[in-house]
């Protein structure tokens, strides 16, 4: 089981939160958890995962 399947759904909900500090913290967590700085393919995979 990868960490994405464990924290992904909870993180996706936090990214949709209307509270700005919560959303910013979730964005920072997503960058690190999904290694979004490693390349565009990771970004696309996470976008697909979050949107369903």
C-alpha positions in Angstrom: 0.0 0.0 0.0 1.5 3.3 -1.0 1.2 6.4 1.1 -0.8 8.1 -1.6 -3.7 5.8 -1.1 -3.6 6.4 2.7 -3.2 10.2 2.8 -4.5 11.1 -0.6 -8.2 11.2 0.1 -7.7 13.2 3.3 -5.3 15.6 1.6 -7.7 16.1 -1.3 -10.4 17.1 1.1 -8.1 19.6 2.8 -7.2 21.1 -0.6 -10.9 21.9 -1.1 -11.2 23.6 2.3 -12.4 27.2 2.4 -10.1 28.0 5.3 -7.0 29.6 3.7 -4.4 28.4 6.2 -5.7 24.8 6.0 -5.6 24.9 2.2 -2.1 26.4 2.1 -0.8 23.7 4.5 -2.5 21.0 2.4 -0.8 22.4 -0.8 2.6 22.4 0.9 2.0 18.8 2.1 1.0 17.7 -1.4 4.1 19.2 -2.9 6.3 17.1 -0.5 4.1 14.0 -0.2 3.7 13.5 -4.0 7.1 14.9 -4.9 5.5 17.4 -7.3 8.9 19.1 -7.9 10.2 16.0 -9.5 8.5 16.4 -12.8 5.3 17.2 -14.6 4.2 13.6 -14.8 3.8 13.5 -11.0 1.7 16.7 -11.1 -0.6 15.2 -13.7 -1.0 12.0 -11.8 -2.0 13.9 -8.6 -4.4 16.1 -10.5 -6.1 13.1 -12.0 -6.2 11.4 -8.5 -7.8 14.4 -6.8 -10.4 15.1 -9.5 -11.4 11.5 -9.7 
